[in-house]
Amino acid sequence: MTEISEDLRLIEMLYSKYAAWLRKRADSILNDTDLSEDMVQDCMLNAIRHIDCIRNLEEPKQRAYLASTVDNLSKNYLVRRKSRLILVEFEEVYFSRYFLPEDSPEAKVEEKLDFEDLIRTLNKMNENDRRAIELKYFLKLSDHDIAPLLGIKENSVRMTVRRSVFRLKKRLGVMHSHESIQ
C-alpha cells in the first residue's frame, strides 16, 4: 500500500510541477490549447504505465522523459491527422480521376471496388507497414522525416517501405512473377 501511495504522490508531484510546462511544449507543436491539454493527460497516463521506470530516475531525467513523451504524442497526433486528411484528399482525387462522365458504369464500379479493396487491405495490415506506406506515399515525406516517426535509422526507411509495399501487393494479389523484396 505504501508503494502505491508513493507512486501516486510521485505522479501528483510531476503533474503539479510540470503540467503547465508540458502544455506549452505541446501547444508549440499543435497550436491548440485543448489538444495540448489532452496530450499532457496522455503523457501522465503514460507515466503511470511506466511508473517503475520513472520512479528510478533522477528528477531531471523524469522531466526529460515527460518532455520526450509529450513531444512524441503531439507529433504522432499531427502525423495521424495529416494522414487522415491526405487520405480524404487522395480519395477525392482518385474518384474525380476515375469517375469522369465518359467512363462506363462498369469501369466506375470496378475502380471503386479497387480503391475500397486497397483501403480495406491497408487497414488490415500491421501498424508499421501501414504507417510506412502512409508516410511515404500519402504524406510524401522524405526518408529523413520518416525515420524518427517509425523509430528506425534513415538508411533503413527505403527497405522498410519496399517490404511494406511488397506485403501490400501480396495481400492485394497484384504481385508480378518477377517481383521480390530484395
Residue pairs with C-beta under 8 A, 6 or more apart in sequence:
6 55
7 51
7 55
10 51
10 54
10 55
11 44
11 47
11 48
11 51
14 44
14 47
14 54
14 62
14 66
15 44
18 63
18 66
19 40
19 44
22 39
22 40
22 43
22 66
22 67
22 70
23 33
23 36
23 37
23 40
24 36
25 67
25 70
25 71
25 74
26 35
26 36
26 37
26 39
26 40
26 70
26 71
26 73
26 74
27 33
27 36
29 71
29 74
29 75
29 78
30 36
30 39
30 74
30 77
30 78
35 74
35 77
36 74
39 70
39 73
39 74
39 77
40 70
42 73
43 66
43 69
43 70
43 73
46 69
46 73
47 54
47 65
47 66
47 69
53 65
54 62
54 65
57 65
75 149
76 149
79 135
79 139
79 149
82 139
83 134
83 135
83 138
83 139
86 134
86 138
86 139
87 119
87 134
87 138
90 138
91 115
94 111
94 115
95 112
95 115
98 107
98 108
98 111
98 112
98 115
99 108
99 111
99 112
103 111
117 172
118 172
121 168
121 171
121 172
122 130
122 133
122 134
122 168
123 130
124 171
125 133
125 164
125 167
125 168
125 171
128 150
128 160
128 164
129 163
129 164
129 167
129 168
130 164
131 149
131 150
132 146
132 150
132 157
132 160
132 161
132 164
133 161
133 164
133 165
133 168
135 141
135 145
135 146
135 149
135 150
136 146
136 157
136 161
141 149
143 154
143 155
143 157
143 158
144 154
146 157
146 161
147 153
147 154
147 156
147 157
150 157
150 160
152 160
162 181
162 182
163 181
166 179
166 180
166 181
169 175
169 179
